[in-house]
Amino acid sequence: MMVTSFFPGRIRLRAPVFREEDLVERAIGILRKFPALKNIDNNLLTGSVLIEYEADKVPMEKLLSLKDFFMELAKEAEGFDGTNRGKILELLEKLDKLI
């Protein structure tokens, strides 16, 4: 997963997995639990996701505690070829529980 743009309050990610509508919708459903989330836009054609959030409401200690998880998710997202769909779904379920 590649971060193509980032500044506090806005991050754009790009990865092959973001072309899979059902997986993106599942992830968006989980992320909507974050009170700081303002908006998420997905472009299936380019495989990118734009996440807008209230930077001052994101607890940095919570994000740091999820670092290893997000590294694993990023690896699977970048290498997505359809065969690891089950692994992506497992990771999304884990994220849902972590939040």
VENBELLIN-V240134 format. One record per residue. PSI is psi in radians with two decimals (999 if undefined). NEAR is the number of other C-alpha atoms within 12 Angstrom. Layout:
psi | near
PSI | NEAR
PSI | NEAR
This chain:
psi | near
2.31 | 24
2.31 | 24
1.95 | 18
-0.28 | 17
2.36 | 17
2.33 | 18
2.75 | 15
2.14 | 17
-0.15 | 21
2.26 | 25
2.37 | 25
2.24 | 28
2.58 | 30
2.30 | 31
2.69 | 31
-0.56 | 30
-0.40 | 40
0.08 | 38
-0.06 | 25
1.75 | 27
-0.77 | 20
-0.67 | 18
-0.70 | 30
-0.76 | 32
-0.66 | 23
-0.79 | 23
-0.75 | 33
-0.72 | 26
-0.66 | 20
-0.82 | 24
-0.45 | 26
-0.23 | 20
-0.35 | 18
2.11 | 27
-0.39 | 18
-0.19 | 21
2.28 | 25
-0.79 | 22
2.60 | 23
2.23 | 27
2.35 | 26
2.34 | 28
1.78 | 23
-0.57 | 21
-0.78 | 15
-0.22 | 18
0.73 | 27
2.73 | 30
2.30 | 35
2.15 | 30
2.16 | 32
2.34 | 28
2.88 | 26
1.78 | 19
-0.64 | 21
-0.13 | 13
0.06 | 18
1.98 | 20
1.97 | 16
-0.62 | 13
-0.60 | 10
-0.77 | 15
-0.76 | 19
-0.60 | 13
-0.33 | 14
0.09 | 19
-0.91 | 16
-0.70 | 15
-0.84 | 24
-0.52 | 22
-0.75 | 18
-0.77 | 21
-0.72 | 30
-0.72 | 26
-0.79 | 22
-0.68 | 29
-0.76 | 36
-0.62 | 26
0.25 | 22
2.23 | 26
0.23 | 19
-0.57 | 19
-0.35 | 13
0.37 | 20
-0.77 | 23
-0.70 | 16
-0.72 | 23
-0.78 | 33
-0.71 | 27
-0.77 | 20
-0.65 | 28
-0.67 | 31
-0.67 | 21
-0.76 | 19
-0.75 | 27
-0.68 | 20
-0.59 | 13
-0.54 | 19
999 | 20
